[in-house]
């Protein structure tokens, strides 16, 4: 089912606010300052800004934006709702320049909005992936400048490791180096011990996959991509990487080391929710905006660190 971009939630502030409130407060508003659910009331006088609610317990005022990634933003709510939808629906991502053009906001505002939306997409892991009779593929890749674009210099590449449960979720991590010391904690924390782990022939994996149900490898250097009737392979992880790299090189063109982890969150989110509609995916992202803050000086400081 396609999304109707003429829907008032994308153009009308009242409709957008009602949409966000229904997602965040399905059972009615509650105070983000003290958690009060009953003793709150809407301030609807002409002297009050739209959507303002007062908590009579802690005497604080709030709107649906307070206590979320949208807090203190001056961008209209309808543009926020459309921004969430565009980023949730774009399989290979959407650049800040494109987002700004479509929303009619500055590049600076679109850049920060995009990072706030990625913050909302950040998952809260409830436990490891995999388990008994399940397979988790682990693979690594490198993201960065191409050698032909850096005459006389070694291209600057950043290492990314992905864990992908077959028919399940992906979890991607930016690591300083692909070493046993860096990868072992990731595997132990995010893969259930009863899982089978599939990797390529990298010498880093045999030592760090001890303790799992089994470890299978394929040797890509001799063009081996599957063994044992197709049971042993890393094709699922490589597919996840292929979409990520198409987005980085085709849409974003360049991602700084400081922000690479945020882009991994974005692509993981879309892949992990690929079986639902764009509208449902956007709603999940908007729901994830609650309880998170990302101040402008935060991402800017990280970019220039």
C-alpha positions as CSV (number, residue, x, y, z in Angstrom):
1,X,0.0,0.0,0.0
2,X,1.5,3.3,-1.1
3,X,1.6,6.4,1.1
4,X,-0.7,9.3,0.3
5,X,1.6,12.4,0.5
6,X,-1.5,14.6,0.3
7,X,-2.4,13.4,3.8
8,X,-3.0,16.4,6.1
9,X,-0.4,15.0,8.6
10,X,2.3,16.1,6.1
11,X,1.0,19.6,5.6
12,X,-1.3,20.7,8.4
13,X,0.1,21.4,11.9
14,X,-3.1,20.4,13.8
15,X,-3.2,17.0,12.0
16,X,0.5,16.5,12.4
17,X,0.3,17.2,16.1
18,X,-2.6,14.8,16.6
19,X,-0.7,12.2,14.6
20,X,2.4,12.5,16.8
21,X,0.3,12.5,20.0
22,X,-1.5,9.4,19.0
23,X,1.8,7.6,18.4
24,X,3.4,8.8,21.6
25,X,0.4,8.9,23.9
26,X,-2.1,6.2,22.6
27,X,-3.8,6.2,26.1
28,X,-3.7,10.0,26.6
29,X,-0.9,12.4,27.4
30,X,1.4,12.0,30.4
31,X,4.0,14.4,31.8
32,X,7.5,13.8,30.5
33,X,8.9,15.7,33.5
34,X,7.4,13.6,36.4
35,X,5.4,10.8,34.6
36,X,2.0,12.0,35.8
37,X,-0.8,10.4,33.7
38,X,-4.0,11.7,35.3
39,X,-3.5,15.2,36.6
40,X,-2.8,16.9,33.3
41,X,-4.9,19.3,31.3
42,X,-4.7,21.1,27.9
43,X,-4.2,24.8,27.9
44,X,-6.4,26.0,25.1
45,X,-6.6,29.7,25.7
46,X,-5.6,32.2,23.0
47,X,-2.5,33.2,25.0
48,X,-1.1,29.6,24.9
49,X,0.7,28.1,22.0
50,X,-1.0,25.2,20.2
51,X,-0.6,21.8,21.8
52,X,0.5,23.1,25.2
53,X,-0.4,20.8,28.2
54,X,0.1,21.5,31.9
55,X,0.9,19.0,34.6
56,X,-0.8,20.0,37.8
57,X,1.4,17.7,39.8
58,X,4.8,19.2,39.0
59,X,3.4,22.4,37.5
60,X,5.5,22.0,34.3
61,X,4.1,22.7,30.8
62,X,4.9,20.4,27.9
63,X,4.0,19.5,24.3
64,X,4.4,16.3,22.4
65,X,7.9,17.5,21.3
66,X,9.2,17.7,24.9
67,X,11.3,14.7,25.9
68,X,11.9,13.7,22.3
69,X,14.4,14.3,19.5
70,X,12.2,17.1,18.3
71,X,12.5,19.1,21.5
72,X,13.4,22.8,21.0
73,X,13.2,22.5,17.3
74,X,11.6,25.4,15.4
75,X,10.8,23.2,12.3
76,X,7.0,22.8,11.9
77,X,5.6,19.5,13.1
78,X,4.2,18.6,9.6
79,X,7.7,18.9,8.2
80,X,9.0,16.6,11.0
81,X,6.3,14.0,10.2
82,X,7.2,14.1,6.5
83,X,10.9,14.0,7.3
84,X,10.4,10.8,9.3
85,X,8.5,9.3,6.5
86,X,11.0,10.2,3.8
87,X,13.9,8.7,5.7
88,X,12.0,5.6,6.8
89,X,10.8,4.9,3.2
90,X,14.1,5.6,1.3
91,X,15.8,2.3,0.9
92,X,19.2,3.7,0.2
93,X,18.8,6.8,2.3
94,X,18.2,10.5,1.6
95,X,20.8,13.2,1.6
96,X,20.4,16.3,3.7
97,X,20.4,18.4,0.5
98,X,17.5,16.4,-0.9
99,X,15.7,16.4,2.4
100,X,16.1,20.1,2.7
101,X,14.7,20.7,-0.9
102,X,11.7,18.5,-0.3
103,X,10.8,20.0,3.1
104,X,11.7,23.6,2.1
105,X,14.2,24.1,4.9
106,X,17.9,25.0,5.0
107,X,20.6,22.4,4.5
108,X,21.8,23.0,8.1
109,X,18.3,22.3,9.5
110,X,17.9,19.2,7.3
111,X,21.3,17.9,8.3
112,X,20.4,18.1,12.0
113,X,16.9,16.8,11.4
114,X,18.4,13.7,9.7
115,X,20.7,13.0,12.6
116,X,17.9,13.4,15.1
117,X,15.8,10.9,13.1
118,X,18.7,8.5,13.1
119,X,18.8,8.9,16.8
120,X,15.1,8.0,17.0
121,X,15.9,4.9,14.9
122,X,18.5,3.6,17.3
123,X,17.3,0.3,18.7
124,X,17.1,-0.9,22.3
125,X,18.4,-4.4,22.2
126,X,16.4,-6.8,24.3
127,X,18.9,-9.6,24.1
128,X,21.2,-11.4,21.7
129,X,20.3,-12.6,18.2
130,X,20.3,-16.2,17.1
131,X,19.7,-19.2,19.4
132,X,19.3,-22.9,19.1
133,X,19.1,-24.1,15.5
134,X,19.7,-20.6,14.2
135,X,22.5,-19.2,12.1
136,X,24.2,-15.8,12.6
137,X,26.5,-14.6,9.8
138,X,29.4,-12.3,10.8
139,X,31.2,-10.3,8.2
140,X,33.3,-7.2,7.9
141,X,33.7,-4.5,5.2
142,X,35.5,-1.2,4.8
143,X,33.9,2.1,4.0
144,X,35.7,5.2,2.7
145,X,37.6,6.9,-0.1
146,X,38.4,5.0,-3.2
147,X,42.1,4.7,-4.1
148,X,41.6,6.3,-7.5
149,X,40.3,9.4,-5.8
150,X,43.4,9.9,-3.6
151,X,46.4,10.2,-5.9
152,X,49.5,9.1,-4.2
153,X,47.8,8.4,-0.9
154,X,46.5,5.3,0.8
155,X,42.7,5.5,0.9
156,X,41.2,6.2,4.3
157,X,38.9,3.3,5.2
158,X,36.7,2.7,8.2
159,X,35.9,-0.9,9.4
160,X,32.4,-2.1,9.8
161,X,31.3,-5.4,11.2
162,X,27.8,-6.8,10.8
163,X,26.0,-9.7,12.5
164,X,23.0,-10.9,10.6
165,X,20.6,-13.6,11.8
166,X,19.2,-15.5,8.8
167,X,15.6,-14.5,8.4
168,X,16.2,-12.1,11.3
169,X,17.8,-8.8,12.3
170,X,21.1,-7.2,11.5
171,X,23.3,-5.4,14.0
172,X,26.2,-3.3,12.5
173,X,29.1,-1.8,14.3
174,X,31.8,0.7,13.5
175,X,35.1,-0.7,14.9
176,X,38.6,0.8,15.0
177,X,40.2,-2.3,13.6
178,X,39.1,-5.8,12.7
179,X,41.0,-7.6,15.4
180,X,40.1,-10.4,17.8
181,X,40.3,-8.0,20.7
182,X,37.7,-5.7,19.1
183,X,35.4,-8.4,17.6
184,X,35.2,-11.0,20.4
185,X,33.2,-8.7,22.8
186,X,30.7,-7.9,20.0
187,X,30.1,-11.5,19.2
188,X,29.8,-12.5,22.9
189,X,27.4,-9.7,23.7
190,X,25.1,-9.9,20.6
191,X,25.0,-13.6,19.5
192,X,23.3,-16.3,21.6
193,X,25.8,-19.1,22.5
194,X,23.5,-21.8,21.0
195,X,23.9,-20.2,17.5
196,X,25.9,-21.4,14.6
197,X,28.3,-18.7,13.4
198,X,29.2,-18.3,9.7
199,X,32.1,-16.2,8.6
200,X,34.6,-15.9,5.7
201,X,38.1,-17.2,5.9
202,X,39.5,-14.3,7.9
203,X,42.0,-15.6,10.5
204,X,40.5,-13.4,13.2
205,X,37.3,-15.6,13.5
206,X,38.4,-19.1,14.5
207,X,39.7,-18.0,17.9
208,X,36.8,-15.7,18.8
209,X,34.0,-18.1,17.8
210,X,34.8,-20.6,20.5
211,X,31.8,-21.2,22.8
212,X,29.2,-21.1,20.1
213,X,27.3,-24.1,18.8
214,X,29.5,-24.3,15.7
215,X,31.5,-22.2,13.2
216,X,31.5,-22.6,9.5
217,X,33.6,-20.7,6.9
218,X,33.7,-20.1,3.2
219,X,36.9,-19.1,1.4
220,X,36.2,-16.1,-0.8
221,X,39.8,-16.0,-2.1
222,X,39.2,-19.1,-4.1
223,X,35.7,-17.9,-5.1
224,X,33.9,-20.2,-2.7
225,X,30.6,-18.7,-1.6
226,X,28.7,-21.6,-0.2
227,X,29.4,-25.1,1.2
228,X,27.4,-28.1,2.6
229,X,24.4,-27.6,0.3
230,X,24.3,-23.9,0.9
231,X,24.2,-24.1,4.7
232,X,27.6,-22.4,5.2
233,X,27.7,-19.0,3.6
234,X,27.8,-15.2,4.4
235,X,25.6,-14.1,1.5
236,X,23.0,-12.6,3.9
237,X,25.5,-10.3,5.5
238,X,27.0,-9.4,2.1
239,X,23.6,-8.4,0.8
240,X,23.1,-6.1,3.8
241,X,26.5,-4.5,3.1
242,X,25.7,-4.1,-0.6
243,X,22.6,-1.9,0.2
244,X,24.5,0.1,2.8
245,X,27.4,0.8,0.4
246,X,25.0,1.7,-2.4
247,X,23.5,4.3,-0.1
248,X,26.9,5.6,1.1
249,X,28.5,5.9,-2.3
250,X,25.4,6.7,-4.3
251,X,23.4,9.0,-2.0
252,X,25.6,10.3,0.9
253,X,28.9,10.1,-1.1
254,X,31.0,10.6,2.0
255,X,30.4,9.8,5.7
256,X,32.7,11.0,8.4
257,X,34.2,8.7,10.9
258,X,32.4,10.5,13.7
259,X,28.9,9.8,12.2
260,X,29.4,6.4,10.6
261,X,27.7,4.7,13.5
262,X,24.6,6.8,13.0
263,X,24.3,5.8,9.3
264,X,24.7,2.2,10.3
265,X,21.7,2.6,12.7
266,X,19.6,4.1,9.8
267,X,20.3,1.2,7.4
268,X,19.9,-1.4,10.1
269,X,16.5,0.1,11.1
270,X,15.1,0.0,7.5
271,X,16.4,-3.5,6.9
272,X,15.1,-4.9,10.2
273,X,11.6,-3.5,9.5
274,X,11.6,-4.2,5.7
275,X,8.6,-6.5,5.9
276,X,6.2,-3.7,7.0
277,X,4.9,-0.7,5.1
278,X,6.6,2.6,4.8
279,X,3.9,4.2,6.9
280,X,4.3,1.6,9.7
281,X,8.1,2.0,9.6
282,X,7.8,5.7,9.9
283,X,5.5,5.3,12.9
284,X,8.0,3.1,14.6
285,X,10.7,5.7,14.0
286,X,8.5,8.4,15.5
287,X,7.7,6.2,18.5
288,X,11.5,5.8,18.9
289,X,11.9,9.6,19.2
290,X,10.6,9.5,22.7
291,X,13.0,9.7,25.6
292,X,15.9,10.8,23.4
293,X,17.7,14.1,22.9
294,X,20.4,15.1,20.5
295,X,21.6,18.7,20.9
296,X,23.1,20.5,17.9
297,X,26.4,21.0,19.5
298,X,26.6,17.2,20.1
299,X,26.8,16.0,16.5
300,X,28.7,19.1,15.4
301,X,31.3,18.6,18.1
302,X,31.6,14.9,17.1
303,X,32.1,15.9,13.5
304,X,35.0,18.2,14.3
305,X,36.6,16.1,17.1
